[in-house]
Amino acid sequence: MPGIAIALFFILGLVLSFVGYFWGLVQAFGQETLWGVLYLLVPFASLVFYIKNWSNKKIRKTFLIQCAGLLMLLLGGITTSVFYGKNFVKISDSGPNVEQGSNEQSPSSFPSDFNTSPSPYQELSPAFEPFPAAESSPASAAPVAAQKDDFKQSMKLGYIYYGQGDYQTALINFNRALQLRPGDAYAVKAVDNTKSAIVQSIVK
C-alpha cells in the first residue's frame, strides 16, 4: 500500500508540473511571441515571465500549479528515500546470526568429519588426511566418491555403536572401514580401542 500511494503521489505531481508548464507556455506565446520563445528555450526565463506578470491571476495560478507539482515530486522523492531506505537497512541488517565460536572444534580423538563424542578409552590419533584428489575422468571419480562415503558411514556407525556399548557391532563397522581404506590411522586406532573395550568389558 505505501508503494502505491507514493507512486500516485509522483504521478499527480508530474501531471501538475506538465500541465502548469504547458499552460504557462501557451500564456507566454499569447502575450508575446518573444516571451514564448524565451520561455521554451532559455532557462529561468519562465520565472522572469511569472514575476513580471504576477498581477495577472491566470499567470499566477499557472505558476502555483507548477510549484504544487514540483513540491509533490520533491515530497514523493523524500518519502521514497526514507521509506525504502529503512527497509533496505532492515534487510541488510537481518541475516543468519552466526554465533561466535560455533566453528571452534572441540578436541576429539576421531576425525572432525564425524559428529560423535570420543570414548574414554580412545587416545589422540594423527590428523585425518583427506582422500587423494580424484582423477579428472568421471568414470574414476564416481567410485572414489562412493568409497569415501562408505568409509565415513562405516566409521560413523562404529562410533555410534561404541557409544552405546555395543562393541561387537562397532568392531564390525570399524573393520569394514579399515577394509575400504587399509592402513588408515583412525580406522586402525578405532579397531584397537574397540578390541581393548571388549577385553575390559569381559574382565569386568
Secondary structure, DSSP 8 states (H G I E B T S, - for coil): -HHHHHHHHHHHHHHHHHHHHHHHHHHHHHH-HHHHHHHHHSTTHHHHHHHHTTT-HHHHHHHHHHHHHHHHHHHHHHHHHHHHHHHHHHHHH-S----TTTT-----SS-TTS-----TT--------------SSHHHHHHHHHHHHHHHHHHHHHHHHHHTT-HHHHHHHHHHHHHHSTT-HHHHHHHHHHHHHHHHHHH-
